[in-house]
Amino acid sequence: MNVSLVGQKLARIAEYCRELEPLSRIPVAEFESRPDRHHLAERYVQLIVDSAVDINNHAILESGSPPPEKYFDTFVAMGRLHILPEPLARRLARTTGLRNRIVHEYEAVDLRIFHRSLPSFIRDFAEFARRLRKRAGI
């Protein structure tokens, strides 16, 4: 595994999670009424998921498997390869749907649900980073 590449991406994930965390603590009414707040949170979510998928693809290639075509499937593969525990891999895989709704504007994001999901999103990606750091020896 390219420890330098993975380390850089994990550092970005940690930085984005630290910056997203205060947005998860503001009152939901303020989050909904302030586009600058929810747009920033949406961007951090996109950056976190994109960085994690890059790491997934790298780890999957290193295992000798071809990388999946869909972001969702990269997390499933990380569970199947026992790089991540299956329950964590499944939860993280579901974040790719949110990322796609944000990026491609397939449908409106319910800001109340989005805001409520931020603490678990941050917690799961912190766990992802912890496990990948340990695996890469970082």
WONORTA-V979880 format. One record per residue. N is the residue number from 0. PHI is phi in radians with two decimals (NA if undefined). Layout:
n: [N N]
phi: [PHI PHI]
This chain:
n: [0 1 2 3 4 5 6 7 8 9 10 11 12 13 14 15 16 17 18 19 20 21 22 23 24 25 26 27 28 29 30 31 32 33 34 35 36 37 38 39 40 41 42 43 44 45 46 47 48 49 50 51 52 53 54 55 56 57 58 59 60 61 62 63 64 65 66 67 68 69 70 71 72 73 74 75 76 77 78 79 80 81 82 83 84 85 86 87 88 89 90 91 92 93 94 95 96 97 98 99 100 101 102 103 104 105 106 107 108 109 110 111 112 113 114 115 116 117 118 119 120 121 122 123 124 125 126 127 128 129 130 131 132 133 134 135 136 137]
phi: [NA -1.29 -1.08 -1.11 -1.08 -1.09 -1.05 -1.10 -1.17 -1.17 -1.12 -1.14 -1.03 -1.08 -1.10 -1.11 -1.12 -1.09 -1.35 -1.34 -0.95 -1.08 -1.20 -1.31 -1.70 -1.27 -1.01 -1.03 -1.08 -1.16 -1.02 -1.20 -1.50 -1.97 -0.95 -1.07 -1.29 -1.30 -1.18 -1.13 -1.07 -1.06 -1.13 -1.08 -1.04 -1.03 -1.11 -1.13 -1.11 -1.06 -1.13 -1.13 -1.11 -1.04 -1.11 -0.97 -1.06 -1.11 -1.13 -1.15 -1.06 -1.08 -1.37 1.66 -1.70 -1.28 -1.22 -1.15 -1.39 -1.81 -0.95 -0.90 -1.20 -1.16 -1.23 -1.03 -1.10 -1.09 -1.28 -1.08 -1.46 1.10 -1.45 -2.19 -1.12 -0.91 -1.06 -1.14 -1.02 -1.16 -1.11 -1.16 -1.02 -1.15 -1.18 -1.20 -1.16 -1.09 -0.98 -1.17 -1.10 -1.17 -1.23 -1.69 0.91 -1.07 -2.72 -1.16 -1.56 -1.27 -1.15 -1.16 -1.15 -1.02 -1.06 -1.13 -1.46 -1.04 -1.02 -1.25 -1.03 -1.08 -1.06 -1.15 -1.30 -1.14 -1.15 -0.96 -1.12 -1.05 -1.18 -1.26 -1.06 -1.10 -1.11 -1.48 1.25 -1.70]
